[in-house]
Amino acid sequence: MSYRTLRRRMSEAMAAHDWLEGVSVGVGLVFLVLAVLCAWGLVTAITSWGDADPGFKTTVGFLKVTRGFGVVLFALFGFLALGVGWFLAGDWIRRLLRRNRKAT
């Protein structure tokens, strides 16, 4: 095999596998995992709303404000991460689900 043939085959293989799409899907999946972690933090912040921490000496109002800030922050970051993750990896996920649905 000559160098020219090898080079042509390599360029065809690179064109067949769009590496930028793979990177964007990977980054999108990272953002989707981040959205799940934000949802977990949101649930934790909501369920611990009225709990007083005996080891942390502060007023009840300060705890409510910081937990309220946590609820707003986790909700905002969760929605943003979900939107970005779906924008980057949504087409790939839909294709994967369609392919699996057709296979069954």
Gaussian input, Z-matrix of N, CA and C with variables (Angstrom, degrees):
# hf/3-21g

backbone

0 1
 N
 C     1     B1
 C     2     B2     1     A1
 N     3     B3     2     A2     1     D1
 C     4     B4     3     A3     2     D2
 C     5     B5     4     A4     3     D3
 N     6     B6     5     A5     4     D4
 C     7     B7     6     A6     5     D5
 C     8     B8     7     A7     6     D6
 N     9     B9     8     A8     7     D7
 C    10    B10     9     A9     8     D8
 C    11    B11    10    A10     9     D9
 N    12    B12    11    A11    10    D10
 C    13    B13    12    A12    11    D11
 C    14    B14    13    A13    12    D12
 N    15    B15    14    A14    13    D13
 C    16    B16    15    A15    14    D14
 C    17    B17    16    A16    15    D15
 N    18    B18    17    A17    16    D16
 C    19    B19    18    A18    17    D17
 C    20    B20    19    A19    18    D18
 N    21    B21    20    A20    19    D19
 C    22    B22    21    A21    20    D20
 C    23    B23    22    A22    21    D21
 N    24    B24    23    A23    22    D22
 C    25    B25    24    A24    23    D23
 C    26    B26    25    A25    24    D24
 N    27    B27    26    A26    25    D25
 C    28    B28    27    A27    26    D26
 C    29    B29    28    A28    27    D27
 N    30    B30    29    A29    28    D28
 C    31    B31    30    A30    29    D29
 C    32    B32    31    A31    30    D30
 N    33    B33    32    A32    31    D31
 C    34    B34    33    A33    32    D32
 C    35    B35    34    A34    33    D33
 N    36    B36    35    A35    34    D34
 C    37    B37    36    A36    35    D35
 C    38    B38    37    A37    36    D36
 N    39    B39    38    A38    37    D37
 C    40    B40    39    A39    38    D38
 C    41    B41    40    A40    39    D39
 N    42    B42    41    A41    40    D40
 C    43    B43    42    A42    41    D41
 C    44    B44    43    A43    42    D42
 N    45    B45    44    A44    43    D43
 C    46    B46    45    A45    44    D44
 C    47    B47    46    A46    45    D45
 N    48    B48    47    A47    46    D46
 C    49    B49    48    A48    47    D47
 C    50    B50    49    A49    48    D48
 N    51    B51    50    A50    49    D49
 C    52    B52    51    A51    50    D50
 C    53    B53    52    A52    51    D51
 N    54    B54    53    A53    52    D52
 C    55    B55    54    A54    53    D53
 C    56    B56    55    A55    54    D54
 N    57    B57    56    A56    55    D55
 C    58    B58    57    A57    56    D56
 C    59    B59    58    A58    57    D57
 N    60    B60    59    A59    58    D58
 C    61    B61    60    A60    59    D59
 C    62    B62    61    A61    60    D60
 N    63    B63    62    A62    61    D61
 C    64    B64    63    A63    62    D62
 C    65    B65    64    A64    63    D63
 N    66    B66    65    A65    64    D64
 C    67    B67    66    A66    65    D65
 C    68    B68    67    A67    66    D66
 N    69    B69    68    A68    67    D67
 C    70    B70    69    A69    68    D68
 C    71    B71    70    A70    69    D69
 N    72    B72    71    A71    70    D70
 C    73    B73    72    A72    71    D71
 C    74    B74    73    A73    72    D72
 N    75    B75    74    A74    73    D73
 C    76    B76    75    A75    74    D74
 C    77    B77    76    A76    75    D75
 N    78    B78    77    A77    76    D76
 C    79    B79    78    A78    77    D77
 C    80    B80    79    A79    78    D78
 N    81    B81    80    A80    79    D79
 C    82    B82    81    A81    80    D80
 C    83    B83    82    A82    81    D81
 N    84    B84    83    A83    82    D82
 C    85    B85    84    A84    83    D83
 C    86    B86    85    A85    84    D84
 N    87    B87    86    A86    85    D85
 C    88    B88    87    A87    86    D86
 C    89    B89    88    A88    87    D87
 N    90    B90    89    A89    88    D88
 C    91    B91    90    A90    89    D89
 C    92    B92    91    A91    90    D90
 N    93    B93    92    A92    91    D91
 C    94    B94    93    A93    92    D92
 C    95    B95    94    A94    93    D93
 N    96    B96    95    A95    94    D94
 C    97    B97    96    A96    95    D95
 C    98    B98    97    A97    96    D96
 N    99    B99    98    A98    97    D97
 C   100   B100    99    A99    98    D98
 C   101   B101   100   A100    99    D99
 N   102   B102   101   A101   100   D100
 C   103   B103   102   A102   101   D101
 C   104   B104   103   A103   102   D102
 N   105   B105   104   A104   103   D103
 C   106   B106   105   A105   104   D104
 C   107   B107   106   A106   105   D105
 N   108   B108   107   A107   106   D106
 C   109   B109   108   A108   107   D107
 C   110   B110   109   A109   108   D108
 N   111   B111   110   A110   109   D109
 C   112   B112   111   A111   110   D110
 C   113   B113   112   A112   111   D111
 N   114   B114   113   A113   112   D112
 C   115   B115   114   A114   113   D113
 C   116   B116   115   A115   114   D114
 N   117   B117   116   A116   115   D115
 C   118   B118   117   A117   116   D116
 C   119   B119   118   A118   117   D117
 N   120   B120   119   A119   118   D118
 C   121   B121   120   A120   119   D119
 C   122   B122   121   A121   120   D120
 N   123   B123   122   A122   121   D121
 C   124   B124   123   A123   122   D122
 C   125   B125   124   A124   123   D123
 N   126   B126   125   A125   124   D124
 C   127   B127   126   A126   125   D125
 C   128   B128   127   A127   126   D126
 N   129   B129   128   A128   127   D127
 C   130   B130   129   A129   128   D128
 C   131   B131   130   A130   129   D129
 N   132   B132   131   A131   130   D130
 C   133   B133   132   A132   131   D131
 C   134   B134   133   A133   132   D132
 N   135   B135   134   A134   133   D133
 C   136   B136   135   A135   134   D134
 C   137   B137   136   A136   135   D135
 N   138   B138   137   A137   136   D136
 C   139   B139   138   A138   137   D137
 C   140   B140   139   A139   138   D138
 N   141   B141   140   A140   139   D139
 C   142   B142   141   A141   140   D140
 C   143   B143   142   A142   141   D141
 N   144   B144   143   A143   142   D142
 C   145   B145   144   A144   143   D143
 C   146   B146   145   A145   144   D144
 N   147   B147   146   A146   145   D145
 C   148   B148   147   A147   146   D146
 C   149   B149   148   A148   147   D147
 N   150   B150   149   A149   148   D148
 C   151   B151   150   A150   149   D149
 C   152   B152   151   A151   150   D150
 N   153   B153   152   A152   151   D151
 C   154   B154   153   A153   152   D152
 C   155   B155   154   A154   153   D153
 N   156   B156   155   A155   154   D154
 C   157   B157   156   A156   155   D155
 C   158   B158   157   A157   156   D156
 N   159   B159   158   A158   157   D157
 C   160   B160   159   A159   158   D158
 C   161   B161   160   A160   159   D159
 N   162   B162   161   A161   160   D160
 C   163   B163   162   A162   161   D161
 C   164   B164   163   A163   162   D162
 N   165   B165   164   A164   163   D163
 C   166   B166   165   A165   164   D164
 C   167   B167   166   A166   165   D165
 N   168   B168   167   A167   166   D166
 C   169   B169   168   A168   167   D167
 C   170   B170   169   A169   168   D168
 N   171   B171   170   A170   169   D169
 C   172   B172   171   A171   170   D170
 C   173   B173   172   A172   171   D171
 N   174   B174   173   A173   172   D172
 C   175   B175   174   A174   173   D173
 C   176   B176   175   A175   174   D174
 N   177   B177   176   A176   175   D175
 C   178   B178   177   A177   176   D176
 C   179   B179   178   A178   177   D177
 N   180   B180   179   A179   178   D178
 C   181   B181   180   A180   179   D179
 C   182   B182   181   A181   180   D180
 N   183   B183   182   A182   181   D181
 C   184   B184   183   A183   182   D182
 C   185   B185   184   A184   183   D183
 N   186   B186   185   A185   184   D184
 C   187   B187   186   A186   185   D185
 C   188   B188   187   A187   186   D186
 N   189   B189   188   A188   187   D187
 C   190   B190   189   A189   188   D188
 C   191   B191   190   A190   189   D189
 N   192   B192   191   A191   190   D190
 C   193   B193   192   A192   191   D191
 C   194   B194   193   A193   192   D192
 N   195   B195   194   A194   193   D193
 C   196   B196   195   A195   194   D194
 C   197   B197   196   A196   195   D195
 N   198   B198   197   A197   196   D196
 C   199   B199   198   A198   197   D197
 C   200   B200   199   A199   198   D198
 N   201   B201   200   A200   199   D199
 C   202   B202   201   A201   200   D200
 C   203   B203   202   A202   201   D201
 N   204   B204   203   A203   202   D202
 C   205   B205   204   A204   203   D203
 C   206   B206   205   A205   204   D204
 N   207   B207   206   A206   205   D205
 C   208   B208   207   A207   206   D206
 C   209   B209   208   A208   207   D207
 N   210   B210   209   A209   208   D208
 C   211   B211   210   A210   209   D209
 C   212   B212   211   A211   210   D210
 N   213   B213   212   A212   211   D211
 C   214   B214   213   A213   212   D212
 C   215   B215   214   A214   213   D213
 N   216   B216   215   A215   214   D214
 C   217   B217   216   A216   215   D215
 C   218   B218   217   A217   216   D216
 N   219   B219   218   A218   217   D217
 C   220   B220   219   A219   218   D218
 C   221   B221   220   A220   219   D219
 N   222   B222   221   A221   220   D220
 C   223   B223   222   A222   221   D221
 C   224   B224   223   A223   222   D222
 N   225   B225   224   A224   223   D223
 C   226   B226   225   A225   224   D224
 C   227   B227   226   A226   225   D225
 N   228   B228   227   A227   226   D226
 C   229   B229   228   A228   227   D227
 C   230   B230   229   A229   228   D228
 N   231   B231   230   A230   229   D229
 C   232   B232   231   A231   230   D230
 C   233   B233   232   A232   231   D231
 N   234   B234   233   A233   232   D232
 C   235   B235   234   A234   233   D233
 C   236   B236   235   A235   234   D234
 N   237   B237   236   A236   235   D235
 C   238   B238   237   A237   236   D236
 C   239   B239   238   A238   237   D237
 N   240   B240   239   A239   238   D238
 C   241   B241   240   A240   239   D239
 C   242   B242   241   A241   240   D240
 N   243   B243   242   A242   241   D241
 C   244   B244   243   A243   242   D242
 C   245   B245   244   A244   243   D243
 N   246   B246   245   A245   244   D244
 C   247   B247   246   A246   245   D245
 C   248   B248   247   A247   246   D246
 N   249   B249   248   A248   247   D247
 C   250   B250   249   A249   248   D248
 C   251   B251   250   A250   249   D249
 N   252   B252   251   A251   250   D250
 C   253   B253   252   A252   251   D251
 C   254   B254   253   A253   252   D252
 N   255   B255   254   A254   253   D253
 C   256   B256   255   A255   254   D254
 C   257   B257   256   A256   255   D255
 N   258   B258   257   A257   256   D256
 C   259   B259   258   A258   257   D257
 C   260   B260   259   A259   258   D258
 N   261   B261   260   A260   259   D259
 C   262   B262   261   A261   260   D260
 C   263   B263   262   A262   261   D261
 N   264   B264   263   A263   262   D262
 C   265   B265   264   A264   263   D263
 C   266   B266   265   A265   264   D264
 N   267   B267   266   A266   265   D265
 C   268   B268   267   A267   266   D266
 C   269   B269   268   A268   267   D267
 N   270   B270   269   A269   268   D268
 C   271   B271   270   A270   269   D269
 C   272   B272   271   A271   270   D270
 N   273   B273   272   A272   271   D271
 C   274   B274   273   A273   272   D272
 C   275   B275   274   A274   273   D273
 N   276   B276   275   A275   274   D274
 C   277   B277   276   A276   275   D275
 C   278   B278   277   A277   276   D276
 N   279   B279   278   A278   277   D277
 C   280   B280   279   A279   278   D278
 C   281   B281   280   A280   279   D279
 N   282   B282   281   A281   280   D280
 C   283   B283   282   A282   281   D281
 C   284   B284   283   A283   282   D282
 N   285   B285   284   A284   283   D283
 C   286   B286   285   A285   284   D284
 C   287   B287   286   A286   285   D285
 N   288   B288   287   A287   286   D286
 C   289   B289   288   A288   287   D287
 C   290   B290   289   A289   288   D288
 N   291   B291   290   A290   289   D289
 C   292   B292   291   A291   290   D290
 C   293   B293   292   A292   291   D291
 N   294   B294   293   A293   292   D292
 C   295   B295   294   A294   293   D293
 C   296   B296   295   A295   294   D294
 N   297   B297   296   A296   295   D295
 C   298   B298   297   A297   296   D296
 C   299   B299   298   A298   297   D297
 N   300   B300   299   A299   298   D298
 C   301   B301   300   A300   299   D299
 C   302   B302   301   A301   300   D300
 N   303   B303   302   A302   301   D301
 C   304   B304   303   A303   302   D302
 C   305   B305   304   A304   303   D303
 N   306   B306   305   A305   304   D304
 C   307   B307   306   A306   305   D305
 C   308   B308   307   A307   306   D306
 N   309   B309   308   A308   307   D307
 C   310   B310   309   A309   308   D308
 C   311   B311   310   A310   309   D309

   B1=1.4380
   B2=1.5289
   B3=1.3079
   B4=1.4533
   B5=1.5324
   B6=1.3085
   B7=1.4587
   B8=1.5275
   B9=1.3061
   B10=1.4613
   B11=1.5371
   B12=1.3227
   B13=1.4584
   B14=1.5260
   B15=1.3234
   B16=1.4579
   B17=1.5262
   B18=1.3075
   B19=1.4642
   B20=1.5368
   B21=1.3053
   B22=1.4639
   B23=1.5171
   B24=1.3302
   B25=1.4621
   B26=1.5253
   B27=1.3130
   B28=1.4628
   B29=1.5265
   B30=1.3220
   B31=1.4654
   B32=1.5284
   B33=1.3227
   B34=1.4642
   B35=1.5237
   B36=1.3135
   B37=1.4650
   B38=1.5257
   B39=1.3383
   B40=1.4607
   B41=1.5197
   B42=1.3266
   B43=1.4579
   B44=1.5272
   B45=1.3201
   B46=1.4603
   B47=1.5259
   B48=1.3028
   B49=1.4679
   B50=1.5228
   B51=1.3132
   B52=1.4497
   B53=1.5237
   B54=1.3245
   B55=1.4533
   B56=1.5226
   B57=1.3197
   B58=1.4554
   B59=1.5295
   B60=1.3243
   B61=1.4603
   B62=1.5216
   B63=1.2984
   B64=1.4648
   B65=1.5132
   B66=1.3254
   B67=1.4618
   B68=1.5268
   B69=1.3307
   B70=1.4603
   B71=1.5264
   B72=1.3185
   B73=1.4642
   B74=1.5289
   B75=1.3133
   B76=1.4704
   B77=1.5209
   B78=1.3173
   B79=1.4649
   B80=1.5275
   B81=1.3269
   B82=1.4540
   B83=1.5189
   B84=1.3198
   B85=1.4640
   B86=1.5236
   B87=1.3243
   B88=1.4710
   B89=1.5275
   B90=1.3209
   B91=1.4656
   B92=1.5304
   B93=1.3182
   B94=1.4592
   B95=1.5350
   B96=1.3233
   B97=1.4678
   B98=1.5224
   B99=1.3248
   B100=1.4624
   B101=1.5279
   B102=1.3221
   B103=1.4631
   B104=1.5299
   B105=1.3147
   B106=1.4648
   B107=1.5274
   B108=1.3274
   B109=1.4632
   B110=1.5266
   B111=1.3188
   B112=1.4636
   B113=1.5248
   B114=1.3193
   B115=1.4670
   B116=1.5212
   B117=1.3177
   B118=1.4689
   B119=1.5288
   B120=1.3212
   B121=1.4628
   B122=1.5171
   B123=1.3248
   B124=1.4618
   B125=1.5274
   B126=1.3137
   B127=1.4631
   B128=1.5261
   B129=1.3180
   B130=1.4587
   B131=1.5244
   B132=1.3204
   B133=1.4600
   B134=1.5273
   B135=1.3200
   B136=1.4663
   B137=1.5245
   B138=1.3293
   B139=1.4671
   B140=1.5207
   B141=1.3115
   B142=1.4616
   B143=1.5284
   B144=1.3264
   B145=1.4706
   B146=1.5328
   B147=1.3092
   B148=1.4568
   B149=1.5174
   B150=1.3061
   B151=1.4598
   B152=1.5229
   B153=1.3098
   B154=1.4638
   B155=1.5239
   B156=1.2919
   B157=1.4610
   B158=1.5192
   B159=1.3474
   B160=1.4615
   B161=1.5294
   B162=1.2912
   B163=1.4556
   B164=1.5197
   B165=1.3177
   B166=1.4663
   B167=1.5211
   B168=1.3208
   B169=1.4603
   B170=1.5235
   B171=1.3103
   B172=1.4569
   B173=1.5225
   B174=1.2920
   B175=1.4581
   B176=1.5200
   B177=1.3222
   B178=1.4596
   B179=1.5269
   B180=1.3217
   B181=1.4646
   B182=1.5255
   B183=1.3281
   B184=1.4597
   B185=1.5206
   B186=1.3301
   B187=1.4631
   B188=1.5229
   B189=1.3363
   B190=1.4604
   B191=1.5224
   B192=1.3172
   B193=1.4658
   B194=1.5221
   B195=1.3211
   B196=1.4679
   B197=1.5254
   B198=1.3153
   B199=1.4741
   B200=1.5152
   B201=1.3265
   B202=1.4671
   B203=1.5153
   B204=1.3343
   B205=1.4659
   B206=1.5258
   B207=1.3311
   B208=1.4674
   B209=1.5156
   B210=1.3394
   B211=1.4642
   B212=1.5268
   B213=1.3334
   B214=1.4696
   B215=1.5223
   B216=1.3237
   B217=1.4622
   B218=1.5306
   B219=1.3323
   B220=1.4661
   B221=1.5269
   B222=1.3297
   B223=1.4670
   B224=1.5252
   B225=1.3260
   B226=1.4634
   B227=1.5239
   B228=1.3264
   B229=1.4656
   B230=1.5264
   B231=1.3249
   B232=1.4577
   B233=1.5161
   B234=1.3471
   B235=1.4646
   B236=1.5201
   B237=1.3255
   B238=1.4705
   B239=1.5280
   B240=1.3288
   B241=1.4677
   B242=1.5215
   B243=1.3368
   B244=1.4615
   B245=1.5227
   B246=1.3154
   B247=1.4696
   B248=1.5121
   B249=1.3280
   B250=1.4700
   B251=1.5254
   B252=1.3219
   B253=1.4683
   B254=1.5136
   B255=1.3400
   B256=1.4571
   B257=1.5198
   B258=1.3343
   B259=1.4587
   B260=1.5262
   B261=1.3213
   B262=1.4615
   B263=1.5287
   B264=1.3263
   B265=1.4658
   B266=1.5197
   B267=1.3209
   B268=1.4521
   B269=1.5149
   B270=1.3323
   B271=1.4658
   B272=1.5230
   B273=1.3089
   B274=1.4651
   B275=1.5208
   B276=1.3301
   B277=1.4633
   B278=1.5261
   B279=1.3434
   B280=1.4671
   B281=1.5223
   B282=1.3296
   B283=1.4728
   B284=1.5153
   B285=1.3295
   B286=1.4615
   B287=1.5244
   B288=1.3362
   B289=1.4630
   B290=1.5279
   B291=1.3267
   B292=1.4670
   B293=1.5194
   B294=1.3174
   B295=1.4543
   B296=1.5299
   B297=1.3359
   B298=1.4601
   B299=1.5242
   B300=1.3242
   B301=1.4556
   B302=1.5169
   B303=1.3433
   B304=1.4560
   B305=1.5121
   B306=1.3190
   B307=1.4518
   B308=1.5209
   B309=1.3316
   B310=1.4709
   B311=1.4959
   A1=107.57
   A2=114.23
   A3=118.72
   A4=110.24
   A5=114.36
   A6=120.48
   A7=110.51
   A8=116.35
   A9=120.88
   A10=110.64
   A11=117.20
   A12=121.27
   A13=110.62
   A14=116.15
   A15=120.29
   A16=111.07
   A17=115.48
   A18=120.05
   A19=111.27
   A20=117.51
   A21=121.03
   A22=110.48
   A23=117.75
   A24=121.04
   A25=111.92
   A26=116.25
   A27=119.72
   A28=110.96
   A29=116.87
   A30=119.03
   A31=110.97
   A32=118.10
   A33=120.87
   A34=111.31
   A35=116.56
   A36=119.94
   A37=110.68
   A38=117.06
   A39=120.22
   A40=110.91
   A41=117.21
   A42=120.15
   A43=111.39
   A44=117.14
   A45=120.63
   A46=111.31
   A47=116.75
   A48=121.81
   A49=107.87
   A50=115.32
   A51=120.33
   A52=108.61
   A53=117.26
   A54=121.57
   A55=111.51
   A56=117.97
   A57=119.86
   A58=111.11
   A59=116.70
   A60=119.86
   A61=110.49
   A62=116.98
   A63=120.26
   A64=112.72
   A65=116.41
   A66=120.14
   A67=110.34
   A68=117.28
   A69=119.24
   A70=111.63
   A71=118.28
   A72=121.01
   A73=109.47
   A74=117.14
   A75=120.48
   A76=111.98
   A77=116.60
   A78=120.31
   A79=110.28
   A80=117.00
   A81=120.77
   A82=112.19
   A83=117.10
   A84=120.35
   A85=111.29
   A86=116.92
   A87=119.98
   A88=109.86
   A89=117.58
   A90=120.44
   A91=111.18
   A92=118.40
   A93=120.42
   A94=111.10
   A95=116.81
   A96=120.16
   A97=110.18
   A98=116.75
   A99=120.87
   A100=111.01
   A101=117.50
   A102=121.22
   A103=110.64
   A104=117.76
   A105=121.01
   A106=110.15
   A107=117.19
   A108=120.42
   A109=111.48
   A110=117.25
   A111=120.52
   A112=110.96
   A113=117.59
   A114=120.58
   A115=110.44
   A116=116.32
   A117=120.44
   A118=110.30
   A119=117.71
   A120=121.37
   A121=111.94
   A122=116.78
   A123=121.27
   A124=110.57
   A125=117.09
   A126=120.63
   A127=110.57
   A128=117.56
   A129=121.25
   A130=111.11
   A131=117.22
   A132=120.61
   A133=111.22
   A134=117.49
   A135=120.31
   A136=111.02
   A137=117.47
   A138=119.45
   A139=112.39
   A140=118.95
   A141=120.91
   A142=111.88
   A143=116.79
   A144=121.36
   A145=111.98
   A146=118.76
   A147=120.55
   A148=114.54
   A149=118.20
   A150=121.23
   A151=110.31
   A152=115.58
   A153=120.91
   A154=108.25
   A155=116.31
   A156=121.41
   A157=108.02
   A158=118.50
   A159=119.36
   A160=113.45
   A161=118.15
   A162=120.29
   A163=113.59
   A164=117.59
   A165=122.33
   A166=108.17
   A167=116.71
   A168=121.46
   A169=109.95
   A170=115.19
   A171=121.33
   A172=108.36
   A173=116.30
   A174=119.81
   A175=110.42
   A176=115.65
   A177=121.18
   A178=109.92
   A179=117.05
   A180=120.81
   A181=112.01
   A182=116.23
   A183=119.61
   A184=111.32
   A185=116.90
   A186=120.21
   A187=111.32
   A188=117.11
   A189=119.78
   A190=111.33
   A191=116.61
   A192=119.84
   A193=110.82
   A194=117.47
   A195=119.19
   A196=111.50
   A197=117.15
   A198=118.71
   A199=111.06
   A200=117.02
   A201=120.08
   A202=111.34
   A203=115.60
   A204=119.79
   A205=110.44
   A206=116.80
   A207=120.83
   A208=112.23
   A209=116.69
   A210=120.14
   A211=109.95
   A212=116.41
   A213=120.16
   A214=110.79
   A215=116.65
   A216=120.78
   A217=111.63
   A218=116.54
   A219=118.97
   A220=111.32
   A221=117.46
   A222=119.78
   A223=110.61
   A224=116.97
   A225=120.74
   A226=111.70
   A227=116.50
   A228=119.27
   A229=111.70
   A230=117.39
   A231=120.30
   A232=112.24
   A233=116.71
   A234=119.67
   A235=111.63
   A236=117.04
   A237=119.56
   A238=111.60
   A239=116.66
   A240=120.00
   A241=111.04
   A242=116.91
   A243=119.82
   A244=110.92
   A245=117.02
   A246=120.34
   A247=112.77
   A248=116.60
   A249=120.12
   A250=110.29
   A251=116.99
   A252=120.08
   A253=112.13
   A254=117.36
   A255=119.67
   A256=110.82
   A257=117.39
   A258=120.70
   A259=110.43
   A260=117.34
   A261=120.60
   A262=113.19
   A263=118.26
   A264=119.96
   A265=113.55
   A266=119.25
   A267=121.51
   A268=113.88
   A269=117.26
   A270=119.72
   A271=111.24
   A272=116.24
   A273=120.52
   A274=110.03
   A275=118.02
   A276=121.68
   A277=110.19
   A278=117.05
   A279=120.21
   A280=111.00
   A281=116.96
   A282=120.29
   A283=111.11
   A284=116.15
   A285=120.72
   A286=110.97
   A287=116.92
   A288=120.28
   A289=111.18
   A290=117.61
   A291=119.94
   A292=111.68
   A293=116.26
   A294=120.61
   A295=110.11
   A296=116.75
   A297=119.64
   A298=111.89
   A299=117.41
   A300=120.93
   A301=111.02
   A302=117.35
   A303=120.47
   A304=111.72
   A305=117.64
   A306=121.16
   A307=111.95
   A308=117.33
   A309=118.83
   A310=112.33
   D1=130.96
   D2=-178.10
   D3=-82.37
   D4=167.35
   D5=179.28
   D6=-63.55
   D7=-38.91
   D8=-178.66
   D9=-64.18
   D10=-41.42
   D11=178.70
   D12=-66.38
   D13=-42.89
   D14=178.21
   D15=-61.89
   D16=-43.56
   D17=179.49
   D18=-64.32
   D19=-40.61
   D20=178.59
   D21=-64.92
   D22=-43.04
   D23=179.44
   D24=-65.67
   D25=-37.81
   D26=178.35
   D27=-67.10
   D28=-41.29
   D29=179.52
   D30=-68.09
   D31=-35.64
   D32=175.59
   D33=-66.67
   D34=-38.04
   D35=178.63
   D36=-67.58
   D37=-39.32
   D38=177.95
   D39=-67.08
   D40=-36.10
   D41=178.89
   D42=-71.18
   D43=-31.30
   D44=-179.81
   D45=-72.08
   D46=-33.61
   D47=179.91
   D48=-108.87
   D49=101.15
   D50=-177.88
   D51=-74.17
   D52=105.51
   D53=-175.26
   D54=-70.39
   D55=-28.14
   D56=179.38
   D57=-68.60
   D58=-36.18
   D59=175.96
   D60=-65.36
   D61=-39.23
   D62=177.44
   D63=-63.20
   D64=-41.18
   D65=178.16
   D66=-66.44
   D67=-42.65
   D68=-179.52
   D69=-66.78
   D70=-34.71
   D71=176.12
   D72=-65.91
   D73=-41.97
   D74=178.37
   D75=-62.13
   D76=-45.14
   D77=178.15
   D78=-65.91
   D79=-38.53
   D80=177.33
   D81=-62.42
   D82=-40.45
   D83=177.77
   D84=-66.27
   D85=-35.10
   D86=175.49
   D87=-63.52
   D88=-41.76
   D89=178.19
   D90=-66.98
   D91=-35.17
   D92=177.38
   D93=-67.01
   D94=-37.94
   D95=174.70
   D96=-64.88
   D97=-39.68
   D98=176.56
   D99=-62.18
   D100=-37.27
   D101=177.20
   D102=-65.03
   D103=-38.72
   D104=177.43
   D105=-65.65
   D106=-41.11
   D107=177.59
   D108=-64.78
   D109=-37.20
   D110=176.40
   D111=-66.45
   D112=-37.03
   D113=176.54
   D114=-64.78
   D115=-39.88
   D116=177.16
   D117=-64.15
   D118=-43.27
   D119=176.77
   D120=-63.90
   D121=-37.23
   D122=178.33
   D123=-64.85
   D124=-45.21
   D125=177.96
   D126=-63.32
   D127=-40.88
   D128=178.46
   D129=-64.13
   D130=-41.85
   D131=-179.92
   D132=-67.37
   D133=-37.34
   D134=179.93
   D135=-71.98
   D136=-41.37
   D137=-177.74
   D138=-71.80
   D139=-23.67
   D140=179.27
   D141=-100.48
   D142=23.27
   D143=-175.06
   D144=-60.16
   D145=-47.47
   D146=-174.90
   D147=-96.17
   D148=1.13
   D149=-177.46
   D150=-75.46
   D151=134.16
   D152=175.04
   D153=-99.15
   D154=132.76
   D155=179.40
   D156=-89.37
   D157=113.03
   D158=-175.92
   D159=-68.34
   D160=-25.69
   D161=-178.95
   D162=-82.36
   D163=-13.17
   D164=-176.69
   D165=-108.74
   D166=105.91
   D167=-175.66
   D168=-84.34
   D169=105.87
   D170=176.88
   D171=-159.02
   D172=177.80
   D173=-179.71
   D174=-83.12
   D175=161.16
   D176=-179.65
   D177=-68.35
   D178=-36.62
   D179=179.93
   D180=-62.11
   D181=-39.86
   D182=178.33
   D183=-63.79
   D184=-40.08
   D185=178.20
   D186=-64.82
   D187=-40.48
   D188=179.08
   D189=-65.62
   D190=-39.71
   D191=179.51
   D192=-66.16
   D193=-44.68
   D194=-179.08
   D195=-68.40
   D196=-36.46
   D197=177.17
   D198=-71.13
   D199=-35.68
   D200=174.86
   D201=-64.27
   D202=-40.19
   D203=176.06
   D204=-62.97
   D205=-39.39
   D206=177.30
   D207=-64.06
   D208=-40.03
   D209=178.80
   D210=-63.10
   D211=-47.34
   D212=-179.37
   D213=-64.70
   D214=-43.35
   D215=-177.36
   D216=-65.89
   D217=-46.28
   D218=179.89
   D219=-65.83
   D220=-37.76
   D221=178.57
   D222=-65.50
   D223=-45.15
   D224=-179.57
   D225=-63.98
   D226=-49.42
   D227=179.72
   D228=-65.74
   D229=-33.82
   D230=178.12
   D231=-64.75
   D232=-45.26
   D233=177.98
   D234=-65.57
   D235=-40.34
   D236=178.21
   D237=-64.98
   D238=-44.02
   D239=179.89
   D240=-65.94
   D241=-37.86
   D242=177.66
   D243=-64.99
   D244=-42.73
   D245=178.92
   D246=-63.77
   D247=-45.56
   D248=179.93
   D249=-67.13
   D250=-42.52
   D251=179.49
   D252=-63.11
   D253=-41.14
   D254=179.20
   D255=-70.60
   D256=-35.28
   D257=177.71
   D258=-62.56
   D259=-39.96
   D260=-176.45
   D261=-84.58
   D262=-35.09
   D263=-173.24
   D264=-118.72
   D265=1.94
   D266=-174.58
   D267=-65.01
   D268=-42.88
   D269=179.67
   D270=-62.52
   D271=-40.99
   D272=179.95
   D273=-65.10
   D274=-40.95
   D275=179.66
   D276=-65.79
   D277=-43.00
   D278=178.06
   D279=-62.00
   D280=-44.36
   D281=178.28
   D282=-60.72
   D283=-41.43
   D284=-179.84
   D285=-64.29
   D286=-42.57
   D287=179.39
   D288=-67.36
   D289=-40.75
   D290=177.70
   D291=-63.60
   D292=-41.48
   D293=-179.57
   D294=-64.19
   D295=-41.13
   D296=178.83
   D297=-70.47
   D298=-33.66
   D299=178.51
   D300=-68.97
   D301=-38.35
   D302=178.40
   D303=-70.96
   D304=-28.61
   D305=-178.18
   D306=-72.64
   D307=-24.72
   D308=-177.80
   D309=-91.83

